[in-house]
Amino acid sequence: MANTAIELPPKGGFSFDLCRRNEMLAKKGVQSPSFRKTGTTIVGLVFQDGVILGADTRATEGPIVCDKNCEKIHYMAPNIYCCGAGTAADTEAVTDMVSSQLELHRYATGRESRVVTALTLLKSHLYSYQGHVSAALVLGGVDCTGPHLHTIYPHGSTDTLPFATMGSGSLAAMAMFESRYREGMTREEGIKLVCQAICSGIFNDLGSGSNVDVCVITKGQKEYLRNYELPNPRTYVSSKGYSFAKGHTEVLSTKITPLKEHVKIIEGDAMEE
Amino acid sequence: MGGSYGSTLRYKSVQRLKPIGKHTLLGAGGEISDFQEIVRYLDELILYDNMWDDGNSLGPKEVHNYLNRLMYNRRNKFNPLWNTLVLGGVKNGQKYLGTVNMIGVHYEENHVATGFGNHLARPIFRDEWHEDMTFEEGVKLLEKCMLVLLYRDRSAVNKLQIAKITEEGATISEPYAIKTHWELEAFKNPATGAVGSW
């Protein structure tokens, strides 16, 4: 018999075909798997010579910490870095994609990338997905027009700010910024304030924790300070760590089974490497 | 000092700090009518206490316990008093600061906050509060937090009162405003770098 349906080529973007099925399953009590989010405190500020970005390092999967030391400051261009909050897969995919687009653009134009280019590429991508790509970003960099700091929301709106925070710990970090930020800070003051803001997020927000990452971008130079501060070290009871010498545990009984008797060698070739 | 009605700033002079008896100060966030009810209950409580005329007066710990029982019982009947209460006082030289919440969660701390203050002011308190602050230092810290809240909480108004309670008694200051700073260079022409965006 003739084919009733014509195979339509797949259109780009999200396919919402399974939404009805998922709703039905949810009503029946099936729990959907939780996705990995970067709970997060991410911050950025403009200081006299450029931009400083900061982030915590905890990634959560529902109530569990799945990565204690993840990297939330993503490379976009030699002079542009981007911190990401929200769904980890979304932030990584979107920043990777725009980073490669920027590189191709650099080859085409022969010039250093500008922060507004990255901004426009990110915001138009996120807008076209209407907020379903759950990536909240703090984009910072220094280009030929000067230092720039932007925040990008999952629905595609952007802000240009002298200091910005995003993520679940953004209020705690913003409290630090609003009370302590001044224009024209030096590098040391800027790094100190960024650390204070991230630590405020780490200690006052449950979705953020572990260590502080800092990235300083100035004209012609960038410094990615991974794990700049470790305010949550593991403190072992013994400085040498744990050692379990013989005699520590009481042996109740011993049974030794030599395996040679059980392993029979049959004719055949040895396994190839 | 603001009383909002949904997203309207309806009342701009609501006093949310009240002295209770000789030893306590009560502040509240949340539903203003429920706060007025609570003040009525407490007035009755203090009145009955005074009628005993036994030389003893209810201190902050006792009032806190009463409020805790009140809030928790209402919550159990599924009819809560929709407030977060902050209670402070001094009796016989002992300082006390505690909070009771609409579901009955109560604790004693050196610094407490209601509403957005929990997210914005608490981190500052945890970092900058220390023992034996003077009154001026305390007011400065509170004003710092209120400034951040004024910038970042949409239902905040620039009109606040400071209330102080010591062994001598309670004083509530007149309402005043705090100075805000909008002269950052970056605010003057924010989108010069990214024309067409915010």
Interface residues (C-beta under 8 A of the other chain):
Chain A: V46 V115 V116 L119 T120 K123 T145 G146 H148 H150 S157 T158 D159 T160 L161 P162 L171 A172 M174 A175 M176 E178 S179 E183 Q196 S200 F203 N204
Chain B: F116 H119 L120 A121 R122 P123 I124 R126 D127 K144 C145 L147 V148 Y151 R152 L184 E185 A186 F187 P190 A191 G193 A194 S197 W198
